[in-house]
């Protein structure tokens, strides 16, 4: 699964939601609740959670709220945030599997939204790297066009110690490198390696050789900081 893949809520889920009267699709890519006062994302996205790293997330909250409006947002029956006119929505980080996000205006007025984030990996935003191979402290991509160190080192990034790995071009391929969906650099020619600093939690490093092949490496950045010896 590609790390930047966006998971669209399926037709079946849409039909079930319509039959239950829980939500309806809006033309803008969001879902508006049956009450007309709440909304949720129309699709699951991959984003960088500040603690766990790359993970599936949606937004949910109040739709065109009045000044005194408030609601409780919950995930799988567990309250996670209160939204108001001044803070009308919140990020909802999804668990692996089918998730129910609810926005409760009151005990009798609750809009529910269903999202399927099922994955065979740790979560749907973590690609399958089982085709990669390891030799010592090096991991080689399935395409054999790139390889990376396995054990993170520690170096200053700005004024803070931050874990990093080294990524290498295994030849003279033109490789576009991204970290957690953010472009980092291009390898090729005389530029054949680069340090990759890691954020907290799981990091997805993408190495694309145009449309020919795409390599993935997954690294755990721990807390996102480290202490130099």
N, C-alpha and C positions, 0 to 999 in steps of 0.2 A: 504494500500500500504506500503510495507516495505521501510524504509528510505534508505537502501543501494541498492535498486532496480535500475538497469540501464535500461533506456528506449531505445529500439532499433528502429531506423527509419524503418517504415513498408514497406512491399513489394509494396503496392500501391503508397506510396510516392516515392519510388525508380523508379517505372515505369513512373510516371509522370515526374520526373526529367530527366529521360533518353529521354522521348519523347520531352521535351522542350529543351534538349541539355544543361541543366544548370550544370550538374555534373555527374560524374561516380564514382562507388565504386573503391577504391584501396584495394589491398589484405591485407594491414596493418591495416585496421579498420578506415581509413580516406577516405574522399572524395576529389578527385582531380577535380578542375574546368575544364570546356570545353577549357579554354585557355591554360591549362597545367601549369599555373603559380601561381595558388592559391589553397588552400585546406581548408577543415573544418573537424571537427570531424565526425566520422561515427556514433556516438551515443551520446545521452545526458547523462551526468553524474550528480551526486549530490555532491556538494562541499560546503565549508563554505565561504560564502560571508562575507567580513570583516565588513559590515554594517548591512545587513539584515539577516544573518545567513544562514542556510541550504537552498540551492536553486539550480535549474537546470542550467547547464552551458555547453558550448561547446568552443572549440578553433577554431580560424579561422585566416588565414593570407597568407603569401607568401610561395610558394612551390619552394624549391631550388632557392632562389632569386639571381640575379646578384647584384653586389656591389652598383649600382645606382638605384635599384628597390625600388618602394614605391607603396602603395595602401591605399585606405580608406575602413575601415570595418564599416558596418552599420547594425543596427538591426531594422527591420520593417520600413525602409526608413529613420531612424535617425542615422547620423554618430556618431560613438562612439570612434574610434581610427584610427590613422595613423600608418601603419606598414612599416618597412624598412628592409634593409639588416641587420642592427644592432639589430633591434627589430622586428623579422619577423612575430610574431603572437600575439594574444591578447585573453583574456578570454571574452566570450560573455554570459552575464547572461540573461536567457530567461524569458519572461513573460508567464503567464498562458494562454495556448492556442497554436495556430499554429503560428510559428515564421519564418520569412524570414531573413536569414543572407546573406549579399552581400559583396563581396570583389571587389572593383572597381579599376582596373588598370588605367582606363581613362574613359571618358564619353561614349566611344563606346565599351569598353572591361570590362564587369561586369559579374562575376560568382556569381550565387545565389544558396543557399542551404536552404532546408525547414526542420524544426524540429517541431514535435508536442509534446508540453509539457502540454497538457490539463490535468487538474485534478479537482476533486470536492473539494479538500482541498485548502489551501492558495496557494500551489504550489505542483508539483508532488513529491517533496522530503519530504513533511510533511505527516506522516502517519495518518490514520483515528483512532482517539482515542475515538470515540463516545461510544464504549463499556465500557470505564472506568466509574467509579462512584466516586462521591465526598462526603465526610463527614467532615464538618468543613473545616480545612485547610489541609486535607489529600485527595489524589486522589488514588484510588485503581484500579489496572489494571484489565482488563476483566477476566484474568485467576485467579485473586485473589492471585497470588503468590508473588506479590510485591506491594508496595505503596510508595508514595512520597509526601513530603510537597509541597503545591501549591505556597505559597508566598515566594519568594527568600529572604534569609538573606544576610548579607554582612560580609566578613571576609578577612583577608590578604591572598593573594595567591602570595608568593614571597614578593615583596615590595609594591604591589598594592592592593587596596581594590577591590574585585571582587564578584559579586552576586553568590549565591550558593543555592542549595536545598539539603535536606537529602533524601536519597533513602533507603528503608528498604526491607529486605527479610521477607515475611509474612509467615514464617514457617522455615523449614530447607532445603529448595530447593537449589540446586547448580545452581547459576545464574551468567551468564557472562554479565557484564555491559559494554556498549560502549556509548560514547558521540560523536555525529556527525561523526559516522563511525570509531572512534578511540577507541580501547579497553582501558578500565579504570581499572577495577578490577573484582574479582570474589567474590560473596557472597555465604555463606553457612557455616554450622558447627558453629563455634564460631564467625565468621565474618558476622554479620547480618545487618549491615548498613554502609553507606558511604556517605560522602559529595560529591556533584557533582557541580563543578564550571562551570559557564555559560559564554559562549562567547557572543559577541554582536549579537543582533537579535534572530531569532528563533533557538532553540537548540532541537535536537532529541536525547532522551535518550532511548537506546535499552537494554532490559533485557531478555536474552535468556536462557531458561531452555532446553539446548541441542537442539534437533530438535522437542521437545514435544510442546513447546509453546514459543511465543515471545511477550513480553509486550513492549508498547511504552508510553513515556511521552513527551510532548512538552512544553517547557518553553521559555519565552521571556527574554533574558538577557539584554534588554535595550541597553545601550551604551557599555556594557561589563566591566564597572568599576562602583564603588560605593564608598561612603564616610562613614567610620565607625563613629558611634555616638561619 
